[in-house]
Amino acid sequence: MHFRLVDTILERSQTRIVTLKHVSNAEEYLLDHFPGYPVLPGVMMLEAMVQAARELAGPDEGPLVLGQVRALKYGAFVRPGSSLRVEVDLHKRQAEGVIEFKGEALLVRPEVSPGSTGEGPKVAVSGRFALRPIRR
């Protein structure tokens, strides 16, 4: 089963990408997580950062898989109707095709308009992770 967790690329450079994922009630994985209080599973938040990092790395790198996760922290529930603004920075390239990234996903709620006096976006997840080529 494959889930596309990058709806839009908002910003892109050689070392940084910003993407957006809109979360709707139609998301299949929300059915059981949790009944009566659907939220985006934490592993899907991480996967959104991984997919953004793959976009940043580009197709020339070949297929990349998650190799390592460090200092992963969760901070906010992402409910249907909200969006996840994913910001990923390339940290460093290592030997054997391993690429390290630093990522953060911010909760964007429709009821909080930009520039309002209310609190700004909350961090839903942040951490460092590495992608590596598939081992054959």
PEVENVEN-V405537 format. One record per helix or strand. SS is the DSSP state (A for helix, B for strand). FROM is the first residue (numbers start at 1). LEN is the number of residues. If there is no record, write none. Layout:
ss=SS from=FROM len=LEN
ss=SS from=FROM len=LEN
This chain:
ss=B from=8 len=5
ss=B from=16 len=7
ss=A from=28 len=3
ss=A from=42 len=16
ss=A from=59 len=3
ss=B from=64 len=11
ss=B from=83 len=11
ss=A from=95 len=3
ss=B from=99 len=10
ss=B from=122 len=12
